[in-house]
Amino acid sequence: MYHKQVKTLRKRSEDGGVGQQRAREMAERDARTAAQSGDAYEELLAEGARYASKEDWHRAARAYREATSR
C-alpha cells in the first residue's frame, strides 16, 4: 500500500523537467545580479541556487551555509 502511495505522489510531482528548467533560469538571473552587485553574500546565494538547480544538494547546502555564516 505504501509503495502505491509513493508512486502516485511521484507521478503528481513529475513535470517533465519544467521545474528544474525554471530553477536553472532563476539561478542564472541571480548569478547575473550578484555579479553586478559584487556582493559576496549574493554570489554565494547564487552559487547555492545554481547547485540546487542541478540537484547537487551537498554543494548547494555548503554554499548556503557559507553565505549565512558571513
Phi, psi and omega per residue, in radians:
M1 nan -0.793 -3.100
Y2 -1.035 -0.779 -3.085
H3 -1.151 -0.571 3.077
K4 -1.138 -0.686 3.124
Q5 -1.157 -0.733 3.122
V6 -1.104 -0.771 3.135
K7 -1.076 -0.722 3.114
T8 -1.119 -0.757 3.127
L9 -1.129 -0.673 3.108
R10 -1.116 -0.734 3.128
K11 -1.071 -0.702 3.137
R12 -1.156 -0.592 -3.069
S13 -1.513 -0.209 3.121
E14 -1.274 2.262 -3.130
D15 -2.218 0.255 3.110
G16 1.278 0.377 3.113
G17 1.583 0.044 -3.116
V18 -1.129 -0.742 3.131
G19 -1.105 -0.725 3.135
Q20 -1.175 -0.676 3.098
Q21 -1.129 -0.732 3.112
R22 -1.092 -0.732 3.115
A23 -1.122 -0.672 3.115
R24 -1.123 -0.739 3.120
E25 -1.126 -0.716 3.118
M26 -1.154 -0.669 3.121
A27 -1.122 -0.705 3.107
E28 -1.128 -0.736 3.107
R29 -1.086 -0.768 3.121
D30 -1.103 -0.664 3.133
A31 -1.131 -0.723 3.100
R32 -1.107 -0.760 3.135
T33 -1.100 -0.750 3.142
A34 -1.134 -0.685 3.139
A35 -1.150 -0.644 3.128
Q36 -1.214 -0.651 -3.098
S37 -1.377 -0.558 -3.112
G38 1.313 0.178 -3.129
D39 -1.417 2.169 -3.093
A40 -1.107 -0.642 3.129
Y41 -1.073 -0.847 3.139
E42 -1.133 -0.619 3.110
E43 -1.143 -0.688 3.103
L44 -1.192 -0.662 3.086
L45 -1.126 -0.721 3.111
A46 -1.128 -0.683 3.100
E47 -1.094 -0.756 3.098
G48 -1.081 -0.723 3.118
A49 -1.140 -0.647 3.123
R50 -1.120 -0.788 3.109
Y51 -1.152 -0.693 3.140
A52 -1.127 -0.631 3.131
S53 -1.167 -0.405 3.089
K54 -1.629 0.051 -3.109
E55 1.066 0.585 3.032
D56 -1.700 1.411 -2.953
W57 -1.173 -0.587 -3.119
H58 -1.158 -0.820 3.136
R59 -1.205 -0.629 3.103
A60 -1.093 -0.794 3.139
A61 -1.102 -0.702 3.124
R62 -1.086 -0.769 3.137
A63 -1.131 -0.729 3.122
Y64 -1.156 -0.704 3.103
R65 -1.100 -0.743 3.134
E66 -1.122 -0.665 3.129
A67 -1.122 -0.752 -3.086
T68 -1.318 -0.331 3.138
S69 -1.412 -0.168 -3.128
R70 -1.458 nan nan
